[in-house]
């Protein structure tokens, strides 16, 4: 299945929840905001939402600094 992540095509081997996707890439959910098909996803929904063919994900990371 092909999806788009931050503007780049990416292939997934099968059904994957948003949380599984983040964990497989060692991305901590508490440090990002996820947009799925132009809708912001609430953190409580990450395990319930399954990624589908042609979905568009935008992952915005928070970086601390001073």
mmCIF file as Biopython writes it, N, C-alpha, C and O atoms, coordinates in Angstrom:
data_model
#
loop_
_atom_site.group_PDB
_atom_site.id
_atom_site.type_symbol
_atom_site.label_atom_id
_atom_site.label_alt_id
_atom_site.label_comp_id
_atom_site.label_asym_id
_atom_site.label_entity_id
_atom_site.label_seq_id
_atom_site.pdbx_PDB_ins_code
_atom_site.Cartn_x
_atom_site.Cartn_y
_atom_site.Cartn_z
_atom_site.occupancy
_atom_site.B_iso_or_equiv
_atom_site.auth_seq_id
_atom_site.auth_asym_id
_atom_site.pdbx_PDB_model_num
ATOM 1   N N  . UNK A ? 1  ? 0.852  -1.163 0.000  1.0 0.0 1  A 1 
ATOM 2   C CA . UNK A ? 1  ? 0.000  0.000  0.000  1.0 0.0 1  A 1 
ATOM 3   C C  . UNK A ? 1  ? 0.904  1.233  0.000  1.0 0.0 1  A 1 
ATOM 4   O O  . UNK A ? 1  ? 1.889  1.291  0.735  1.0 0.0 1  A 1 
ATOM 5   N N  . UNK A ? 2  ? 0.561  2.205  -0.823 1.0 0.0 2  A 1 
ATOM 6   C CA . UNK A ? 2  ? 1.342  3.434  -0.943 1.0 0.0 2  A 1 
ATOM 7   C C  . UNK A ? 2  ? 0.607  4.576  -0.232 1.0 0.0 2  A 1 
ATOM 8   O O  . UNK A ? 2  ? -0.587 4.795  -0.441 1.0 0.0 2  A 1 
ATOM 9   N N  . UNK A ? 3  ? 1.351  5.294  0.612  1.0 0.0 3  A 1 
ATOM 10  C CA . UNK A ? 3  ? 0.833  6.490  1.266  1.0 0.0 3  A 1 
ATOM 11  C C  . UNK A ? 3  ? 1.831  7.624  1.026  1.0 0.0 3  A 1 
ATOM 12  O O  . UNK A ? 3  ? 2.919  7.396  0.496  1.0 0.0 3  A 1 
ATOM 13  N N  . UNK A ? 4  ? 1.464  8.824  1.411  1.0 0.0 4  A 1 
ATOM 14  C CA . UNK A ? 4  ? 2.378  9.963  1.313  1.0 0.0 4  A 1 
ATOM 15  C C  . UNK A ? 4  ? 2.661  10.466 2.719  1.0 0.0 4  A 1 
ATOM 16  O O  . UNK A ? 4  ? 1.743  10.749 3.489  1.0 0.0 4  A 1 
ATOM 17  N N  . UNK A ? 5  ? 3.955  10.574 3.045  1.0 0.0 5  A 1 
ATOM 18  C CA . UNK A ? 5  ? 4.380  11.043 4.365  1.0 0.0 5  A 1 
ATOM 19  C C  . UNK A ? 5  ? 5.251  12.275 4.175  1.0 0.0 5  A 1 
ATOM 20  O O  . UNK A ? 5  ? 6.326  12.203 3.581  1.0 0.0 5  A 1 
ATOM 21  N N  . UNK A ? 6  ? 4.781  13.398 4.683  1.0 0.0 6  A 1 
ATOM 22  C CA . UNK A ? 6  ? 5.492  14.672 4.538  1.0 0.0 6  A 1 
ATOM 23  C C  . UNK A ? 6  ? 5.887  14.926 3.080  1.0 0.0 6  A 1 
ATOM 24  O O  . UNK A ? 6  ? 7.000  15.363 2.788  1.0 0.0 6  A 1 
ATOM 25  N N  . UNK A ? 7  ? 4.948  14.640 2.174  1.0 0.0 7  A 1 
ATOM 26  C CA . UNK A ? 7  ? 5.145  14.940 0.763  1.0 0.0 7  A 1 
ATOM 27  C C  . UNK A ? 7  ? 5.889  13.889 -0.034 1.0 0.0 7  A 1 
ATOM 28  O O  . UNK A ? 7  ? 6.096  14.066 -1.235 1.0 0.0 7  A 1 
ATOM 29  N N  . UNK A ? 8  ? 6.303  12.783 0.609  1.0 0.0 8  A 1 
ATOM 30  C CA . UNK A ? 8  ? 7.069  11.747 -0.096 1.0 0.0 8  A 1 
ATOM 31  C C  . UNK A ? 8  ? 6.318  10.424 -0.072 1.0 0.0 8  A 1 
ATOM 32  O O  . UNK A ? 8  ? 5.757  10.051 0.958  1.0 0.0 8  A 1 
ATOM 33  N N  . UNK A ? 9  ? 6.298  9.706  -1.200 1.0 0.0 9  A 1 
ATOM 34  C CA . UNK A ? 9  ? 5.624  8.407  -1.222 1.0 0.0 9  A 1 
ATOM 35  C C  . UNK A ? 9  ? 6.347  7.404  -0.329 1.0 0.0 9  A 1 
ATOM 36  O O  . UNK A ? 9  ? 7.575  7.393  -0.241 1.0 0.0 9  A 1 
ATOM 37  N N  . UNK A ? 10 ? 5.559  6.572  0.324  1.0 0.0 10 A 1 
ATOM 38  C CA . UNK A ? 10 ? 6.118  5.539  1.188  1.0 0.0 10 A 1 
ATOM 39  C C  . UNK A ? 10 ? 5.239  4.303  1.081  1.0 0.0 10 A 1 
ATOM 40  O O  . UNK A ? 10 ? 4.018  4.410  0.963  1.0 0.0 10 A 1 
ATOM 41  N N  . UNK A ? 11 ? 5.858  3.137  1.122  1.0 0.0 11 A 1 
ATOM 42  C CA . UNK A ? 11 ? 5.114  1.891  0.996  1.0 0.0 11 A 1 
ATOM 43  C C  . UNK A ? 11 ? 4.990  1.211  2.349  1.0 0.0 11 A 1 
ATOM 44  O O  . UNK A ? 11 ? 5.961  1.097  3.096  1.0 0.0 11 A 1 
ATOM 45  N N  . UNK A ? 12 ? 3.764  0.758  2.654  1.0 0.0 12 A 1 
ATOM 46  C CA . UNK A ? 12 ? 3.509  -0.028 3.859  1.0 0.0 12 A 1 
ATOM 47  C C  . UNK A ? 12 ? 3.162  -1.446 3.432  1.0 0.0 12 A 1 
ATOM 48  O O  . UNK A ? 12 ? 2.529  -1.653 2.397  1.0 0.0 12 A 1 
ATOM 49  N N  . UNK A ? 13 ? 3.576  -2.413 4.226  1.0 0.0 13 A 1 
ATOM 50  C CA . UNK A ? 13 ? 3.360  -3.814 3.847  1.0 0.0 13 A 1 
ATOM 51  C C  . UNK A ? 13 ? 1.934  -4.290 4.089  1.0 0.0 13 A 1 
ATOM 52  O O  . UNK A ? 13 ? 1.503  -5.276 3.492  1.0 0.0 13 A 1 
ATOM 53  N N  . UNK A ? 14 ? 1.201  -3.608 4.949  1.0 0.0 14 A 1 
ATOM 54  C CA . UNK A ? 14 ? -0.162 -4.038 5.227  1.0 0.0 14 A 1 
ATOM 55  C C  . UNK A ? 14 ? -0.843 -3.089 6.182  1.0 0.0 14 A 1 
ATOM 56  O O  . UNK A ? 14 ? -0.349 -1.989 6.428  1.0 0.0 14 A 1 
ATOM 57  N N  . UNK A ? 15 ? -1.992 -3.512 6.731  1.0 0.0 15 A 1 
ATOM 58  C CA . UNK A ? 15 ? -2.744 -2.655 7.643  1.0 0.0 15 A 1 
ATOM 59  C C  . UNK A ? 15 ? -1.882 -2.204 8.824  1.0 0.0 15 A 1 
ATOM 60  O O  . UNK A ? 15 ? -1.214 -3.011 9.471  1.0 0.0 15 A 1 
ATOM 61  N N  . UNK A ? 16 ? -1.914 -0.905 9.086  1.0 0.0 16 A 1 
ATOM 62  C CA . UNK A ? 16 ? -1.092 -0.318 10.138 1.0 0.0 16 A 1 
ATOM 63  C C  . UNK A ? 16 ? -1.866 0.819  10.795 1.0 0.0 16 A 1 
ATOM 64  O O  . UNK A ? 16 ? -2.447 1.662  10.112 1.0 0.0 16 A 1 
ATOM 65  N N  . UNK A ? 17 ? -1.868 0.835  12.124 1.0 0.0 17 A 1 
ATOM 66  C CA . UNK A ? 17 ? -2.476 1.972  12.817 1.0 0.0 17 A 1 
ATOM 67  C C  . UNK A ? 17 ? -1.481 3.126  12.820 1.0 0.0 17 A 1 
ATOM 68  O O  . UNK A ? 17 ? -0.287 2.928  12.594 1.0 0.0 17 A 1 
ATOM 69  N N  . UNK A ? 18 ? -1.975 4.313  13.074 1.0 0.0 18 A 1 
ATOM 70  C CA . UNK A ? 18 ? -1.073 5.464  13.154 1.0 0.0 18 A 1 
ATOM 71  C C  . UNK A ? 18 ? -0.033 5.263  14.251 1.0 0.0 18 A 1 
ATOM 72  O O  . UNK A ? 18 ? 1.131  5.618  14.067 1.0 0.0 18 A 1 
ATOM 73  N N  . UNK A ? 19 ? -0.435 4.698  15.391 1.0 0.0 19 A 1 
ATOM 74  C CA . UNK A ? 19 ? 0.511  4.465  16.483 1.0 0.0 19 A 1 
ATOM 75  C C  . UNK A ? 19 ? 1.580  3.455  16.070 1.0 0.0 19 A 1 
ATOM 76  O O  . UNK A ? 19 ? 2.760  3.656  16.355 1.0 0.0 19 A 1 
ATOM 77  N N  . UNK A ? 20 ? 1.183  2.375  15.405 1.0 0.0 20 A 1 
ATOM 78  C CA . UNK A ? 20 ? 2.162  1.387  14.931 1.0 0.0 20 A 1 
ATOM 79  C C  . UNK A ? 20 ? 3.138  2.023  13.946 1.0 0.0 20 A 1 
ATOM 80  O O  . UNK A ? 20 ? 4.334  1.734  13.970 1.0 0.0 20 A 1 
ATOM 81  N N  . UNK A ? 21 ? 2.622  2.884  13.089 1.0 0.0 21 A 1 
ATOM 82  C CA . UNK A ? 21 ? 3.470  3.577  12.120 1.0 0.0 21 A 1 
ATOM 83  C C  . UNK A ? 21 ? 4.519  4.420  12.839 1.0 0.0 21 A 1 
ATOM 84  O O  . UNK A ? 21 ? 5.701  4.368  12.501 1.0 0.0 21 A 1 
ATOM 85  N N  . UNK A ? 22 ? 4.087  5.194  13.828 1.0 0.0 22 A 1 
ATOM 86  C CA . UNK A ? 22 ? 5.024  6.028  14.583 1.0 0.0 22 A 1 
ATOM 87  C C  . UNK A ? 22 ? 6.055  5.172  15.314 1.0 0.0 22 A 1 
ATOM 88  O O  . UNK A ? 22 ? 7.250  5.466  15.273 1.0 0.0 22 A 1 
ATOM 89  N N  . UNK A ? 23 ? 5.597  4.118  15.978 1.0 0.0 23 A 1 
ATOM 90  C CA . UNK A ? 23 ? 6.511  3.257  16.730 1.0 0.0 23 A 1 
ATOM 91  C C  . UNK A ? 23 ? 7.527  2.580  15.818 1.0 0.0 23 A 1 
ATOM 92  O O  . UNK A ? 23 ? 8.686  2.420  16.202 1.0 0.0 23 A 1 
ATOM 93  N N  . UNK A ? 24 ? 7.117  2.184  14.626 1.0 0.0 24 A 1 
ATOM 94  C CA . UNK A ? 24 ? 8.039  1.513  13.702 1.0 0.0 24 A 1 
ATOM 95  C C  . UNK A ? 24 ? 9.146  2.451  13.234 1.0 0.0 24 A 1 
ATOM 96  O O  . UNK A ? 24 ? 10.192 2.003  12.763 1.0 0.0 24 A 1 
ATOM 97  N N  . UNK A ? 25 ? 8.914  3.735  13.363 1.0 0.0 25 A 1 
ATOM 98  C CA . UNK A ? 25 ? 9.917  4.737  12.967 1.0 0.0 25 A 1 
ATOM 99  C C  . UNK A ? 25 ? 10.555 5.424  14.176 1.0 0.0 25 A 1 
ATOM 100 O O  . UNK A ? 25 ? 11.256 6.428  14.048 1.0 0.0 25 A 1 
ATOM 101 N N  . UNK A ? 26 ? 10.287 4.849  15.360 1.0 0.0 26 A 1 
ATOM 102 C CA . UNK A ? 26 ? 10.830 5.371  16.621 1.0 0.0 26 A 1 
ATOM 103 C C  . UNK A ? 26 ? 10.503 6.852  16.826 1.0 0.0 26 A 1 
ATOM 104 O O  . UNK A ? 26 ? 11.335 7.638  17.278 1.0 0.0 26 A 1 
ATOM 105 N N  . UNK A ? 27 ? 9.255  7.206  16.476 1.0 0.0 27 A 1 
ATOM 106 C CA . UNK A ? 27 ? 8.761  8.568  16.671 1.0 0.0 27 A 1 
ATOM 107 C C  . UNK A ? 27 ? 7.870  8.558  17.904 1.0 0.0 27 A 1 
ATOM 108 O O  . UNK A ? 27 ? 6.915  7.785  17.979 1.0 0.0 27 A 1 
ATOM 109 N N  . UNK A ? 28 ? 8.181  9.409  18.866 1.0 0.0 28 A 1 
ATOM 110 C CA . UNK A ? 28 ? 7.397  9.491  20.097 1.0 0.0 28 A 1 
ATOM 111 C C  . UNK A ? 28 ? 6.144  10.334 19.853 1.0 0.0 28 A 1 
ATOM 112 O O  . UNK A ? 28 ? 6.233  11.505 19.485 1.0 0.0 28 A 1 
ATOM 113 N N  . UNK A ? 29 ? 4.990  9.727  20.063 1.0 0.0 29 A 1 
ATOM 114 C CA . UNK A ? 29 ? 3.709  10.381 19.779 1.0 0.0 29 A 1 
ATOM 115 C C  . UNK A ? 29 ? 3.537  11.681 20.549 1.0 0.0 29 A 1 
ATOM 116 O O  . UNK A ? 29 ? 2.903  12.615 20.057 1.0 0.0 29 A 1 
ATOM 117 N N  . UNK A ? 30 ? 4.094  11.750 21.745 1.0 0.0 30 A 1 
ATOM 118 C CA . UNK A ? 30 ? 3.910  12.957 22.554 1.0 0.0 30 A 1 
ATOM 119 C C  . UNK A ? 30 ? 4.715  14.138 22.036 1.0 0.0 30 A 1 
ATOM 120 O O  . UNK A ? 30 ? 4.536  15.261 22.506 1.0 0.0 30 A 1 
ATOM 121 N N  . UNK A ? 31 ? 5.601  13.901 21.071 1.0 0.0 31 A 1 
ATOM 122 C CA . UNK A ? 31 ? 6.445  14.982 20.541 1.0 0.0 31 A 1 
ATOM 123 C C  . UNK A ? 31 ? 6.095  15.384 19.106 1.0 0.0 31 A 1 
ATOM 124 O O  . UNK A ? 31 ? 6.844  16.118 18.462 1.0 0.0 31 A 1 
ATOM 125 N N  . UNK A ? 32 ? 4.959  14.902 18.615 1.0 0.0 32 A 1 
ATOM 126 C CA . UNK A ? 32 ? 4.572  15.235 17.243 1.0 0.0 32 A 1 
ATOM 127 C C  . UNK A ? 32 ? 3.087  15.584 17.170 1.0 0.0 32 A 1 
ATOM 128 O O  . UNK A ? 32 ? 2.304  15.269 18.065 1.0 0.0 32 A 1 
ATOM 129 N N  . UNK A ? 33 ? 2.737  16.237 16.083 1.0 0.0 33 A 1 
ATOM 130 C CA . UNK A ? 33 ? 1.336  16.429 15.707 1.0 0.0 33 A 1 
ATOM 131 C C  . UNK A ? 33 ? 1.171  15.716 14.375 1.0 0.0 33 A 1 
ATOM 132 O O  . UNK A ? 33 ? 2.003  15.854 13.478 1.0 0.0 33 A 1 
ATOM 133 N N  . UNK A ? 34 ? 0.094  14.954 14.253 1.0 0.0 34 A 1 
ATOM 134 C CA . UNK A ? 34 ? -0.171 14.198 13.034 1.0 0.0 34 A 1 
ATOM 135 C C  . UNK A ? 34 ? -1.374 14.804 12.326 1.0 0.0 34 A 1 
ATOM 136 O O  . UNK A ? 34 ? -2.420 15.042 12.929 1.0 0.0 34 A 1 
ATOM 137 N N  . UNK A ? 35 ? -1.199 15.047 11.039 1.0 0.0 35 A 1 
ATOM 138 C CA . UNK A ? 35 ? -2.300 15.471 10.185 1.0 0.0 35 A 1 
ATOM 139 C C  . UNK A ? 35 ? -2.538 14.340 9.195  1.0 0.0 35 A 1 
ATOM 140 O O  . UNK A ? 35 ? -1.618 13.927 8.489  1.0 0.0 35 A 1 
ATOM 141 N N  . UNK A ? 36 ? -3.756 13.843 9.141  1.0 0.0 36 A 1 
ATOM 142 C CA . UNK A ? 36 ? -4.132 12.763 8.234  1.0 0.0 36 A 1 
ATOM 143 C C  . UNK A ? 36 ? -5.167 13.304 7.265  1.0 0.0 36 A 1 
ATOM 144 O O  . UNK A ? 36 ? -6.284 13.645 7.657  1.0 0.0 36 A 1 
ATOM 145 N N  . UNK A ? 37 ? -4.789 13.380 6.002  1.0 0.0 37 A 1 
ATOM 146 C CA . UNK A ? 37 ? -5.695 13.892 4.967  1.0 0.0 37 A 1 
ATOM 147 C C  . UNK A ? 37 ? -6.273 15.258 5.354  1.0 0.0 37 A 1 
ATOM 148 O O  . UNK A ? 37 ? -7.472 15.500 5.222  1.0 0.0 37 A 1 
ATOM 149 N N  . UNK A ? 38 ? -5.409 16.127 5.825  1.0 0.0 38 A 1 
ATOM 150 C CA . UNK A ? 38 ? -5.705 17.516 6.181  1.0 0.0 38 A 1 
ATOM 151 C C  . UNK A ? 38 ? -6.536 17.680 7.453  1.0 0.0 38 A 1 
ATOM 152 O O  . UNK A ? 38 ? -7.073 18.759 7.703  1.0 0.0 38 A 1 
ATOM 153 N N  . UNK A ? 39 ? -6.648 16.619 8.261  1.0 0.0 39 A 1 
ATOM 154 C CA . UNK A ? 39 ? -7.329 16.701 9.554  1.0 0.0 39 A 1 
ATOM 155 C C  . UNK A ? 39 ? -6.337 16.368 10.662 1.0 0.0 39 A 1 
ATOM 156 O O  . UNK A ? 39 ? -5.610 15.378 10.570 1.0 0.0 39 A 1 
ATOM 157 N N  . UNK A ? 40 ? -6.304 17.190 11.708 1.0 0.0 40 A 1 
ATOM 158 C CA . UNK A ? 40 ? -5.439 16.927 12.855 1.0 0.0 40 A 1 
ATOM 159 C C  . UNK A ? 40 ? -5.992 15.718 13.614 1.0 0.0 40 A 1 
ATOM 160 O O  . UNK A ? 40 ? -7.195 15.628 13.859 1.0 0.0 40 A 1 
ATOM 161 N N  . UNK A ? 41 ? -5.107 14.795 13.981 1.0 0.0 41 A 1 
ATOM 162 C CA . UNK A ? 41 ? -5.500 13.591 14.713 1.0 0.0 41 A 1 
ATOM 163 C C  . UNK A ? 41 ? -5.205 13.790 16.199 1.0 0.0 41 A 1 
ATOM 164 O O  . UNK A ? 41 ? -4.100 14.180 16.577 1.0 0.0 41 A 1 
ATOM 165 N N  . UNK A ? 42 ? -6.204 13.518 17.030 1.0 0.0 42 A 1 
ATOM 166 C CA . UNK A ? 42 ? -5.997 13.606 18.477 1.0 0.0 42 A 1 
ATOM 167 C C  . UNK A ? 42 ? -5.187 12.399 18.935 1.0 0.0 42 A 1 
ATOM 168 O O  . UNK A ? 42 ? -5.338 11.299 18.403 1.0 0.0 42 A 1 
ATOM 169 N N  . UNK A ? 43 ? -4.334 12.614 19.918 1.0 0.0 43 A 1 
ATOM 170 C CA . UNK A ? 43 ? -3.446 11.551 20.405 1.0 0.0 43 A 1 
ATOM 171 C C  . UNK A ? 43 ? -4.228 10.321 20.863 1.0 0.0 43 A 1 
ATOM 172 O O  . UNK A ? 43 ? -3.778 9.192  20.666 1.0 0.0 43 A 1 
ATOM 173 N N  . UNK A ? 44 ? -5.387 10.530 21.467 1.0 0.0 44 A 1 
ATOM 174 C CA . UNK A ? 44 ? -6.186 9.408  21.972 1.0 0.0 44 A 1 
ATOM 175 C C  . UNK A ? 44 ? -6.682 8.498  20.843 1.0 0.0 44 A 1 
ATOM 176 O O  . UNK A ? 44 ? -7.081 7.362  21.100 1.0 0.0 44 A 1 
ATOM 177 N N  . UNK A ? 45 ? -6.661 8.984  19.596 1.0 0.0 45 A 1 
ATOM 178 C CA . UNK A ? 45 ? -7.168 8.212  18.464 1.0 0.0 45 A 1 
ATOM 179 C C  . UNK A ? 45 ? -6.080 7.489  17.673 1.0 0.0 45 A 1 
ATOM 180 O O  . UNK A ? 45 ? -6.391 6.764  16.728 1.0 0.0 45 A 1 
ATOM 181 N N  . UNK A ? 46 ? -4.821 7.671  18.037 1.0 0.0 46 A 1 
ATOM 182 C CA . UNK A ? 46 ? -3.718 7.118  17.243 1.0 0.0 46 A 1 
ATOM 183 C C  . UNK A ? 46 ? -3.764 5.595  17.113 1.0 0.0 46 A 1 
ATOM 184 O O  . UNK A ? 46 ? -3.402 5.061  16.065 1.0 0.0 46 A 1 
ATOM 185 N N  . UNK A ? 47 ? -4.200 4.891  18.154 1.0 0.0 47 A 1 
ATOM 186 C CA . UNK A ? 47 ? -4.238 3.427  18.078 1.0 0.0 47 A 1 
ATOM 187 C C  . UNK A ? 47 ? -5.462 2.921  17.313 1.0 0.0 47 A 1 
ATOM 188 O O  . UNK A ? 47 ? -5.457 1.796  16.813 1.0 0.0 47 A 1 
ATOM 189 N N  . UNK A ? 48 ? -6.498 3.736  17.219 1.0 0.0 48 A 1 
ATOM 190 C CA . UNK A ? 48 ? -7.741 3.309  16.570 1.0 0.0 48 A 1 
ATOM 191 C C  . UNK A ? 48 ? -7.780 3.590  15.068 1.0 0.0 48 A 1 
ATOM 192 O O  . UNK A ? 48 ? -8.489 2.905  14.331 1.0 0.0 48 A 1 
ATOM 193 N N  . UNK A ? 49 ? -7.037 4.576  14.617 1.0 0.0 49 A 1 
ATOM 194 C CA . UNK A ? 49 ? -7.102 4.969  13.203 1.0 0.0 49 A 1 
ATOM 195 C C  . UNK A ? 49 ? -6.125 4.131  12.386 1.0 0.0 49 A 1 
ATOM 196 O O  . UNK A ? 49 ? -4.927 4.094  12.663 1.0 0.0 49 A 1 
ATOM 197 N N  . UNK A ? 50 ? -6.663 3.465  11.382 1.0 0.0 50 A 1 
ATOM 198 C CA . UNK A ? 50 ? -5.847 2.649  10.487 1.0 0.0 50 A 1 
ATOM 199 C C  . UNK A ? 50 ? -5.503 3.455  9.235  1.0 0.0 50 A 1 
ATOM 200 O O  . UNK A ? 50 ? -6.345 4.168  8.688  1.0 0.0 50 A 1 
ATOM 201 N N  . UNK A ? 51 ? -4.270 3.332  8.799  1.0 0.0 51 A 1 
ATOM 202 C CA . UNK A ? 51 ? -3.817 4.013  7.587  1.0 0.0 51 A 1 
ATOM 203 C C  . UNK A ? 51 ? -4.355 3.253  6.381  1.0 0.0 51 A 1 
ATOM 204 O O  . UNK A ? 51 ? -4.325 2.023  6.344  1.0 0.0 51 A 1 
ATOM 205 N N  . UNK A ? 52 ? -4.847 4.000  5.395  1.0 0.0 52 A 1 
ATOM 206 C CA . UNK A ? 52 ? -5.417 3.401  4.181  1.0 0.0 52 A 1 
ATOM 207 C C  . UNK A ? 52 ? -4.609 3.806  2.949  1.0 0.0 52 A 1 
ATOM 208 O O  . UNK A ? 52 ? -3.857 4.780  2.978  1.0 0.0 52 A 1 
ATOM 209 N N  . UNK A ? 53 ? -4.772 3.058  1.885  1.0 0.0 53 A 1 
ATOM 210 C CA . UNK A ? 53 ? -4.128 3.354  0.601  1.0 0.0 53 A 1 
ATOM 211 C C  . UNK A ? 53 ? -4.375 4.815  0.222  1.0 0.0 53 A 1 
ATOM 212 O O  . UNK A ? 53 ? -5.492 5.317  0.347  1.0 0.0 53 A 1 
ATOM 213 N N  . UNK A ? 54 ? -3.330 5.484  -0.239 1.0 0.0 54 A 1 
ATOM 214 C CA . UNK A ? 54 ? -3.367 6.875  -0.707 1.0 0.0 54 A 1 
ATOM 215 C C  . UNK A ? 54 ? -3.583 7.916  0.387  1.0 0.0 54 A 1 
ATOM 216 O O  . UNK A ? 54 ? -3.799 9.088  0.081  1.0 0.0 54 A 1 
ATOM 217 N N  . UNK A ? 55 ? -3.528 7.508  1.666  1.0 0.0 55 A 1 
ATOM 218 C CA . UNK A ? 55 ? -3.616 8.501  2.737  1.0 0.0 55 A 1 
ATOM 219 C C  . UNK A ? 55 ? -2.420 9.443  2.662  1.0 0.0 55 A 1 
ATOM 220 O O  . UNK A ? 55 ? -1.342 9.082  2.189  1.0 0.0 55 A 1 
ATOM 221 N N  . UNK A ? 56 ? -2.646 10.654 3.142  1.0 0.0 56 A 1 
ATOM 222 C CA . UNK A ? 56 ? -1.580 11.665 3.191  1.0 0.0 56 A 1 
ATOM 223 C C  . UNK A ? 56 ? -1.344 12.043 4.648  1.0 0.0 56 A 1 
ATOM 224 O O  . UNK A ? 56 ? -2.227 12.577 5.319  1.0 0.0 56 A 1 
ATOM 225 N N  . UNK A ? 57 ? -0.133 11.756 5.123  1.0 0.0 57 A 1 
ATOM 226 C CA . UNK A ? 57 ? 0.256  12.071 6.496  1.0 0.0 57 A 1 
ATOM 227 C C  . UNK A ? 57 ? 1.240  13.219 6.505  1.0 0.0 57 A 1 
ATOM 228 O O  . UNK A ? 57 ? 2.159  13.276 5.687  1.0 0.0 57 A 1 
ATOM 229 N N  . UNK A ? 58 ? 1.041  14.123 7.428  1.0 0.0 58 A 1 
ATOM 230 C CA . UNK A ? 58 ? 2.036  15.158 7.713  1.0 0.0 58 A 1 
ATOM 231 C C  . UNK A ? 58 ? 2.396  14.980 9.179  1.0 0.0 58 A 1 
ATOM 232 O O  . UNK A ? 58 ? 1.522  14.974 10.046 1.0 0.0 58 A 1 
ATOM 233 N N  . UNK A ? 59 ? 3.675  14.836 9.447  1.0 0.0 59 A 1 
ATOM 234 C CA . UNK A ? 59 ? 4.157  14.658 10.813 1.0 0.0 59 A 1 
ATOM 235 C C  . UNK A ? 59 ? 4.999  15.873 11.162 1.0 0.0 59 A 1 
ATOM 236 O O  . UNK A ? 59 ? 6.031  16.128 10.541 1.0 0.0 59 A 1 
ATOM 237 N N  . UNK A ? 60 ? 4.544  16.622 12.166 1.0 0.0 60 A 1 
ATOM 238 C CA . UNK A ? 60 ? 5.248  17.830 12.592 1.0 0.0 60 A 1 
ATOM 239 C C  . UNK A ? 60 ? 5.869  17.535 13.951 1.0 0.0 60 A 1 
ATOM 240 O O  . UNK A ? 60 ? 5.169  17.203 14.908 1.0 0.0 60 A 1 
ATOM 241 N N  . UNK A ? 61 ? 7.194  17.661 14.024 1.0 0.0 61 A 1 
ATOM 242 C CA . UNK A ? 61 ? 7.922  17.380 15.266 1.0 0.0 61 A 1 
ATOM 243 C C  . UNK A ? 61 ? 8.182  18.672 16.029 1.0 0.0 61 A 1 
ATOM 244 O O  . UNK A ? 61 ? 8.429  19.726 15.443 1.0 0.0 61 A 1 
ATOM 245 N N  . UNK A ? 62 ? 8.119  18.559 17.349 1.0 0.0 62 A 1 
ATOM 246 C CA . UNK A ? 62 ? 8.463  19.681 18.221 1.0 0.0 62 A 1 
ATOM 247 C C  . UNK A ? 62 ? 9.923  19.555 18.613 1.0 0.0 62 A 1 
ATOM 248 O O  . UNK A ? 62 ? 10.374 18.490 19.032 1.0 0.0 62 A 1 
ATOM 249 N N  . UNK A ? 63 ? 10.652 20.642 18.476 1.0 0.0 63 A 1 
ATOM 250 C CA . UNK A ? 63 ? 12.067 20.658 18.823 1.0 0.0 63 A 1 
ATOM 251 C C  . UNK A ? 63 ? 12.297 21.782 19.822 1.0 0.0 63 A 1 
ATOM 252 O O  . UNK A ? 63 ? 11.942 22.935 19.574 1.0 0.0 63 A 1 
ATOM 253 N N  . UNK A ? 64 ? 12.892 21.432 20.946 1.0 0.0 64 A 1 
ATOM 254 C CA . UNK A ? 64 ? 13.186 22.440 21.960 1.0 0.0 64 A 1 
ATOM 255 C C  . UNK A ? 64 ? 14.474 23.174 21.636 1.0 0.0 64 A 1 
ATOM 256 O O  . UNK A ? 64 ? 15.337 22.666 20.919 1.0 0.0 64 A 1 
ATOM 257 N N  . UNK A ? 65 ? 14.583 24.329 22.156 1.0 0.0 65 A 1 
ATOM 258 C CA . UNK A ? 65 ? 15.798 25.106 21.938 1.0 0.0 65 A 1 
ATOM 259 C C  . UNK A ? 65 ? 15.716 26.411 22.711 1.0 0.0 65 A 1 
ATOM 260 O O  . UNK A ? 65 ? 14.727 26.708 23.380 1.0 0.0 65 A 1 
ATOM 261 N N  . UNK A ? 66 ? 16.753 27.151 22.599 1.0 0.0 66 A 1 
ATOM 262 C CA . UNK A ? 66 ? 16.702 28.399 23.338 1.0 0.0 66 A 1 
ATOM 263 C C  . UNK A ? 66 ? 17.617 29.437 22.756 1.0 0.0 66 A 1 
ATOM 264 O O  . UNK A ? 66 ? 17.690 30.554 23.269 1.0 0.0 66 A 1 
#
